[in-house]
Amino acid sequence: MKIRRILATAVAAAVTTPVVLLSAAPAFADTKPAAQTQNQTQDIEKLRLAVVKAQAAYDAAVAHVAELKTALDEFDKNHPELVTARADARKASDEAAAAKTAADQKVADAQKAMDELPADATDDQKVAAAKALADAQSEAATAKTTADAKAAALADAQKAYDDARVALARDVSVAQKAVTDAEKALDAAQKALEEAEKAEPGDEDCQADKSLVTSVTGPKKITAGTSGVFTFRVTNKGKVELGEVGGYAEAFALDEDLDPYLHLTWSSATSPKWQAIDGEDGFSSLSSLKPGKSFDFKLKVAVDAKAPAGDGVVVAGGAYMNEDGSCGYDEEGSYAEFGIVKAHKPGTGNGGSAGGNGNTSPQGGQSTAPVATGTSGSGGSTGGSLATTGAGSSTLPIALAGGAAVVLGAGAMVVVRRRKAGAGA
């Protein structure tokens, strides 16, 4: 719920500045924000990024606690060696204790037999009774030594079992504290963002528009040293023509250490040259979109040859701006997951090309093809709604958190509209 709340509230106040969108609209090219507004926007973007990272950290901490609790619940199943050792030690200890009890009884019986010898007992009878008692006492002493050793072995086995379980329980406690700390950090980041956004000029006219539907589709795997081309489709499901449509996208790795190895560029039929995307850039169709029509942008993820194997996701959000200054955005955003695989050496049967999409020809344009909004399976490439699509437990938190930042960028046409209004004034 927290992720969705961030997504909803942040989009409503999004005021980022995509250079491509602004430069692509001639009517607004001569209008530039004041330095103060630029600095304010940059500060807010940093706060938004802090919220995204804090949310990801919180989600990871919660997931870690869940994993540890499951491990604790299934401790015996996951540690059969400790369970077996304890059971075997208990059985041996019980058997040794029973043998000791039997030996002690023999001592008692031998002592009783000796004590009950008649007064006229022969020397042979007395010697035999004394020998029986001595033998019983020797057997009892051996049985006691064995029983004590087996009891000590049982205690060691029980301690090993208890120590491992207590250590895991301690890990759960530490992880729960980490969740508390992460939640405090997230709340602090959200509060800082909310306070900054309150001080920022608002624009309440731009609203989420369900008629604007998006999807991201592409390869399931990209081999290191190659690139994969994804299609980001913006579809007008409404009944009225939309003005200039565009959006924003980013590529993430589930392991943030892999992020430097991923490089995202975009193109379309109206802007065929591959262009970079960063925190200040978006992309535009340079044209309107009629009801029932779609416009495709191409998103190319290039993976460095030295990139280690891992998992990544491309997230994107769409928006539009009409000539009258009204605007809207795709509230949920879309994403597609992909795996990063290492290139095989020549002669291993792969050649470093399988699993990649080396399409480098910019493509895009309008179409009437339906939009894909289904769920995304583990490692799948079919795009889905960030707010409603189910995915694997390890991927979904990252996709949602990334989606917040993406749709923030997509909402940048709010700035375009504001600039037009300011220019008219």
PLY file of the C-alpha trace (Angstrom):
ply
format ascii 1.0
element vertex 425
property float x
property float y
property float z
element edge 424
property int vertex1
property int vertex2
end_header
0.00 0.00 0.00
2.80 2.42 0.78
4.30 1.99 -2.67
0.98 2.67 -4.34
0.42 5.71 -2.15
3.83 7.09 -3.13
3.02 6.43 -6.77
-0.34 8.19 -6.60
0.69 11.23 -4.58
4.02 11.76 -6.31
2.53 11.67 -9.80
-0.04 14.30 -8.88
2.75 16.71 -7.98
5.30 15.72 -10.65
7.15 18.68 -12.12
10.27 17.22 -13.69
11.77 18.80 -16.81
12.37 16.40 -19.75
14.63 18.25 -22.17
13.51 16.22 -25.16
9.85 17.02 -24.62
10.52 20.71 -24.25
12.89 20.99 -27.21
10.50 18.95 -29.36
7.67 21.47 -28.89
8.55 24.61 -30.92
5.80 26.67 -29.28
7.53 26.33 -25.92
11.19 26.39 -26.99
11.72 30.03 -26.05
10.32 29.67 -22.55
12.79 28.68 -19.80
12.20 28.27 -16.05
13.90 30.50 -13.54
17.07 29.20 -11.88
15.21 28.96 -8.60
12.58 26.68 -10.13
15.27 24.51 -11.68
17.09 24.13 -8.38
13.84 23.40 -6.59
12.94 20.76 -9.14
16.37 19.14 -8.84
16.09 19.06 -5.03
12.66 17.46 -5.24
13.93 14.88 -7.72
16.66 13.95 -5.24
14.04 13.59 -2.52
11.91 11.42 -4.77
14.88 9.22 -5.51
15.52 9.00 -1.76
11.94 7.84 -1.25
12.30 5.21 -3.97
15.51 3.89 -2.42
14.04 3.96 1.10
10.98 2.07 -0.12
13.16 -0.55 -1.79
15.21 -0.91 1.41
12.04 -1.28 3.49
10.60 -3.88 1.13
13.86 -5.81 1.17
13.92 -5.73 4.99
10.33 -6.98 5.20
11.07 -9.75 2.72
14.16 -10.74 4.73
12.11 -11.04 7.93
9.54 -13.18 6.11
12.29 -15.46 4.82
13.84 -15.83 8.28
10.48 -16.54 9.92
9.77 -19.20 7.33
13.20 -20.69 7.98
12.45 -20.72 11.71
9.08 -22.39 11.18
10.72 -25.00 8.97
13.86 -25.33 11.09
13.62 -29.11 11.60
13.02 -29.70 7.89
15.98 -27.52 6.93
18.36 -29.04 9.53
17.82 -32.82 9.35
21.39 -33.48 10.53
20.74 -31.72 13.85
17.37 -33.41 14.28
18.79 -36.85 13.49
21.83 -36.38 15.74
19.61 -35.35 18.63
17.20 -38.25 18.09
20.04 -40.79 17.86
21.70 -39.37 20.97
18.44 -39.51 22.89
17.87 -43.13 21.90
21.41 -44.12 22.91
21.07 -42.24 26.18
17.75 -43.91 26.99
19.18 -47.35 26.22
22.28 -46.69 28.36
20.12 -45.42 31.22
17.98 -48.56 31.02
21.12 -50.74 31.06
22.37 -48.87 34.13
19.07 -49.38 35.91
19.22 -53.10 35.14
22.83 -53.30 36.38
21.92 -51.48 39.59
19.13 -53.99 40.12
21.59 -56.86 39.74
23.76 -55.28 42.43
20.78 -55.02 44.74
19.77 -58.65 44.06
23.32 -59.92 44.63
23.62 -57.96 47.85
20.28 -59.34 49.05
21.32 -62.91 48.17
24.54 -62.48 50.12
22.76 -60.98 53.11
20.27 -63.87 53.20
22.86 -66.63 53.26
21.99 -69.07 56.06
24.21 -69.34 59.09
25.30 -72.78 58.05
26.23 -71.68 54.51
29.31 -73.36 53.18
32.45 -71.51 52.27
31.78 -72.22 48.59
28.33 -70.64 48.87
29.79 -67.56 50.56
32.52 -67.24 47.91
29.96 -67.60 45.10
27.70 -64.94 46.63
30.59 -62.56 47.10
31.72 -63.09 43.50
28.20 -62.50 42.18
28.02 -59.21 44.09
31.45 -58.09 42.84
30.56 -58.93 39.22
27.26 -57.03 39.52
29.02 -54.02 41.00
31.61 -54.02 38.18
28.86 -54.27 35.55
26.94 -51.44 37.24
30.03 -49.21 37.24
30.57 -49.82 33.51
26.87 -49.16 32.83
27.05 -45.89 34.78
30.10 -44.73 32.82
28.35 -45.54 29.54
25.10 -43.87 30.67
26.94 -40.73 31.73
28.75 -40.54 28.36
25.53 -41.04 26.42
23.78 -38.41 28.53
26.62 -35.96 27.83
26.38 -36.74 24.09
22.65 -36.06 24.24
23.28 -32.76 26.00
25.78 -31.77 23.29
23.36 -32.72 20.51
20.56 -30.79 22.20
22.82 -27.77 22.66
23.85 -27.81 18.99
20.19 -27.93 17.99
19.19 -25.18 20.44
22.14 -22.95 19.55
21.32 -23.08 15.84
17.65 -22.37 16.46
18.40 -19.55 18.90
20.85 -18.02 16.41
18.14 -18.02 13.76
15.63 -16.55 16.18
18.20 -13.85 17.00
18.56 -13.14 13.28
14.79 -12.70 13.08
14.93 -10.19 15.93
17.77 -8.25 14.28
15.90 -8.30 10.94
12.73 -7.03 12.61
14.69 -4.11 14.05
16.04 -3.46 10.55
12.44 -3.27 9.32
11.63 -0.75 12.04
14.67 1.33 11.13
13.89 1.11 7.42
10.31 2.16 8.04
11.48 5.17 10.03
13.87 6.09 7.21
11.07 5.71 4.66
8.68 7.84 6.72
11.37 10.51 7.08
12.06 10.49 3.32
8.34 10.71 2.53
7.87 13.55 4.99
10.80 15.47 3.51
9.36 14.98 0.02
5.87 16.04 1.08
7.20 19.20 2.72
9.26 20.05 -0.35
6.30 19.47 -2.67
4.08 21.69 -0.52
6.51 24.53 -1.12
6.55 23.81 -4.85
4.06 25.45 -7.24
1.29 22.93 -7.82
-0.60 22.07 -10.96
-3.85 20.34 -10.16
-5.27 20.42 -13.68
-3.11 17.55 -14.90
-4.73 14.34 -13.73
-4.34 10.61 -14.19
-6.22 9.57 -17.31
-7.38 5.96 -17.67
-7.80 6.45 -21.41
-4.01 6.60 -21.70
-2.79 3.00 -21.58
0.82 1.84 -21.86
2.75 -1.40 -22.10
6.36 -2.50 -22.35
7.37 -5.66 -24.21
10.75 -7.03 -25.20
13.32 -9.81 -24.91
13.40 -12.13 -21.91
17.20 -12.17 -21.84
20.01 -9.87 -22.92
23.53 -11.22 -23.29
26.33 -9.07 -21.86
27.99 -7.16 -24.68
24.77 -6.90 -26.69
21.56 -4.91 -26.47
17.85 -5.64 -26.28
15.15 -3.49 -27.86
11.86 -3.07 -26.02
8.65 -1.53 -27.34
6.92 1.06 -25.17
3.42 1.47 -26.57
1.16 4.41 -25.71
-2.49 3.80 -26.61
-5.43 6.21 -26.65
-8.36 4.19 -25.31
-10.53 7.30 -25.00
-12.99 8.94 -27.36
-11.14 12.18 -28.01
-7.89 12.91 -29.78
-4.93 13.51 -27.50
-2.31 16.14 -28.15
1.39 15.38 -28.16
2.10 12.14 -26.29
5.35 11.09 -24.74
6.83 9.57 -21.64
9.83 8.64 -19.59
11.68 5.36 -18.97
14.50 3.91 -16.95
16.34 0.59 -16.82
17.26 -0.88 -13.43
19.03 -3.96 -12.18
17.69 -5.78 -9.13
21.24 -5.62 -7.81
22.09 -1.91 -7.83
25.75 -2.77 -8.41
24.74 -3.78 -11.95
23.13 -0.42 -12.78
26.33 1.11 -14.24
26.42 -1.70 -16.81
22.98 -0.78 -18.25
22.53 2.04 -20.76
19.08 3.09 -22.02
18.32 5.00 -25.23
15.09 5.66 -27.12
13.87 6.27 -30.63
10.65 6.40 -32.63
9.47 6.79 -36.19
9.35 10.56 -35.70
12.72 10.68 -33.91
14.67 7.82 -35.51
18.04 8.62 -33.94
18.83 6.77 -30.73
18.88 9.26 -27.87
19.92 8.92 -24.25
17.51 9.11 -21.33
18.48 10.35 -17.89
16.80 11.98 -14.93
16.11 15.16 -16.92
15.05 13.64 -20.25
11.85 12.18 -21.65
10.60 11.46 -25.14
7.85 12.74 -27.41
5.86 11.49 -30.39
5.87 15.01 -31.91
2.29 14.32 -32.99
-1.25 13.83 -31.70
-2.87 10.46 -31.07
-6.39 9.69 -32.31
-8.86 7.47 -30.39
-8.11 3.79 -30.74
-4.60 4.45 -32.07
-1.23 3.61 -30.54
2.22 5.13 -30.79
5.34 3.02 -30.29
8.63 4.15 -28.82
11.67 1.90 -28.93
13.74 1.53 -25.76
17.16 -0.03 -26.25
18.96 -1.47 -23.23
22.67 -1.94 -23.95
24.52 -4.19 -21.50
28.28 -3.80 -21.08
30.34 -6.83 -22.01
31.78 -7.00 -18.47
28.36 -7.05 -16.82
27.84 -10.01 -14.47
24.70 -12.13 -14.70
21.62 -10.76 -12.98
18.06 -9.54 -13.42
16.82 -6.22 -14.72
13.62 -4.36 -15.47
12.63 -1.60 -17.88
9.96 0.71 -16.47
8.14 3.44 -18.35
5.27 5.88 -17.92
3.31 7.90 -20.48
1.68 11.34 -20.60
0.08 13.75 -23.04
-0.43 17.48 -23.48
-3.13 19.12 -25.55
-2.86 22.43 -27.39
-5.24 24.06 -24.91
-2.79 23.29 -22.09
-4.74 20.40 -20.57
-2.75 17.30 -19.86
-2.91 13.81 -18.38
-0.70 10.92 -17.52
-0.67 7.16 -17.30
-1.25 6.59 -13.59
0.08 3.04 -13.36
3.03 2.86 -15.72
4.37 -0.33 -17.29
7.39 -2.58 -17.02
9.11 -5.61 -18.53
11.61 -7.88 -16.79
14.68 -9.40 -18.39
17.64 -11.54 -17.42
21.26 -10.52 -17.95
23.35 -13.49 -19.08
27.09 -13.77 -19.57
28.36 -14.28 -23.11
29.65 -17.81 -23.76
33.11 -18.26 -25.15
33.38 -19.27 -28.83
32.78 -22.95 -29.32
30.45 -23.40 -26.34
27.34 -23.43 -28.46
26.13 -19.92 -27.68
28.53 -17.60 -29.42
27.41 -14.76 -27.20
24.32 -14.02 -29.23
21.55 -16.10 -27.72
19.30 -14.32 -25.31
20.01 -10.87 -26.71
18.12 -8.65 -29.07
20.64 -6.82 -31.18
18.05 -4.82 -33.10
19.56 -1.37 -33.43
17.23 0.00 -36.09
15.05 2.74 -34.61
11.40 1.91 -35.10
8.05 3.14 -33.93
4.96 4.93 -35.07
1.22 4.66 -34.83
-0.75 1.44 -34.88
-4.09 -0.05 -33.91
-2.60 -3.14 -32.27
-4.03 -3.95 -28.82
-2.01 -3.12 -25.76
-0.68 -5.90 -23.52
-1.64 -5.38 -19.90
-1.42 -8.89 -18.53
0.66 -10.15 -15.69
4.37 -10.64 -16.06
5.77 -14.01 -15.13
9.13 -14.56 -13.56
11.68 -13.34 -16.06
8.93 -12.68 -18.58
9.00 -9.89 -21.09
5.36 -8.95 -21.41
4.68 -5.57 -19.90
2.09 -5.00 -17.22
0.55 -2.36 -15.00
2.87 -1.38 -12.19
0.03 -0.89 -9.75
-1.94 -4.04 -10.58
0.35 -6.59 -12.19
1.62 -9.50 -10.11
5.21 -10.62 -10.50
7.80 -12.67 -8.66
8.43 -11.81 -4.99
11.96 -10.66 -5.64
11.07 -8.43 -8.63
7.79 -6.75 -7.83
8.99 -4.42 -5.06
11.76 -3.13 -7.34
9.42 -2.72 -10.32
6.91 -0.77 -8.25
9.53 1.41 -6.61
11.12 2.13 -9.97
7.68 2.80 -11.40
7.22 5.73 -9.06
10.30 7.46 -10.44
9.32 6.60 -14.01
5.82 7.96 -13.82
7.18 11.04 -12.09
9.19 11.66 -15.21
6.19 10.97 -17.40
4.23 13.65 -15.57
6.71 16.23 -16.81
4.26 17.57 -19.36
2.74 19.42 -16.42
5.79 21.68 -16.68
5.32 22.04 -20.41
1.74 23.14 -19.92
2.70 25.55 -17.14
5.40 27.04 -19.34
2.93 27.62 -22.14
0.57 29.35 -19.75
3.44 31.47 -18.45
4.49 32.40 -21.98
0.94 33.43 -22.85
0.79 35.65 -19.80
0 1
1 2
2 3
3 4
4 5
5 6
6 7
7 8
8 9
9 10
10 11
11 12
12 13
13 14
14 15
15 16
16 17
17 18
18 19
19 20
20 21
21 22
22 23
23 24
24 25
25 26
26 27
27 28
28 29
29 30
30 31
31 32
32 33
33 34
34 35
35 36
36 37
37 38
38 39
39 40
40 41
41 42
42 43
43 44
44 45
45 46
46 47
47 48
48 49
49 50
50 51
51 52
52 53
53 54
54 55
55 56
56 57
57 58
58 59
59 60
60 61
61 62
62 63
63 64
64 65
65 66
66 67
67 68
68 69
69 70
70 71
71 72
72 73
73 74
74 75
75 76
76 77
77 78
78 79
79 80
80 81
81 82
82 83
83 84
84 85
85 86
86 87
87 88
88 89
89 90
90 91
91 92
92 93
93 94
94 95
95 96
96 97
97 98
98 99
99 100
100 101
101 102
102 103
103 104
104 105
105 106
106 107
107 108
108 109
109 110
110 111
111 112
112 113
113 114
114 115
115 116
116 117
117 118
118 119
119 120
120 121
121 122
122 123
123 124
124 125
125 126
126 127
127 128
128 129
129 130
130 131
131 132
132 133
133 134
134 135
135 136
136 137
137 138
138 139
139 140
140 141
141 142
142 143
143 144
144 145
145 146
146 147
147 148
148 149
149 150
150 151
151 152
152 153
153 154
154 155
155 156
156 157
157 158
158 159
159 160
160 161
161 162
162 163
163 164
164 165
165 166
166 167
167 168
168 169
169 170
170 171
171 172
172 173
173 174
174 175
175 176
176 177
177 178
178 179
179 180
180 181
181 182
182 183
183 184
184 185
185 186
186 187
187 188
188 189
189 190
190 191
191 192
192 193
193 194
194 195
195 196
196 197
197 198
198 199
199 200
200 201
201 202
202 203
203 204
204 205
205 206
206 207
207 208
208 209
209 210
210 211
211 212
212 213
213 214
214 215
215 216
216 217
217 218
218 219
219 220
220 221
221 222
222 223
223 224
224 225
225 226
226 227
227 228
228 229
229 230
230 231
231 232
232 233
233 234
234 235
235 236
236 237
237 238
238 239
239 240
240 241
241 242
242 243
243 244
244 245
245 246
246 247
247 248
248 249
249 250
250 251
251 252
252 253
253 254
254 255
255 256
256 257
257 258
258 259
259 260
260 261
261 262
262 263
263 264
264 265
265 266
266 267
267 268
268 269
269 270
270 271
271 272
272 273
273 274
274 275
275 276
276 277
277 278
278 279
279 280
280 281
281 282
282 283
283 284
284 285
285 286
286 287
287 288
288 289
289 290
290 291
291 292
292 293
293 294
294 295
295 296
296 297
297 298
298 299
299 300
300 301
301 302
302 303
303 304
304 305
305 306
306 307
307 308
308 309
309 310
310 311
311 312
312 313
313 314
314 315
315 316
316 317
317 318
318 319
319 320
320 321
321 322
322 323
323 324
324 325
325 326
326 327
327 328
328 329
329 330
330 331
331 332
332 333
333 334
334 335
335 336
336 337
337 338
338 339
339 340
340 341
341 342
342 343
343 344
344 345
345 346
346 347
347 348
348 349
349 350
350 351
351 352
352 353
353 354
354 355
355 356
356 357
357 358
358 359
359 360
360 361
361 362
362 363
363 364
364 365
365 366
366 367
367 368
368 369
369 370
370 371
371 372
372 373
373 374
374 375
375 376
376 377
377 378
378 379
379 380
380 381
381 382
382 383
383 384
384 385
385 386
386 387
387 388
388 389
389 390
390 391
391 392
392 393
393 394
394 395
395 396
396 397
397 398
398 399
399 400
400 401
401 402
402 403
403 404
404 405
405 406
406 407
407 408
408 409
409 410
410 411
411 412
412 413
413 414
414 415
415 416
416 417
417 418
418 419
419 420
420 421
421 422
422 423
423 424
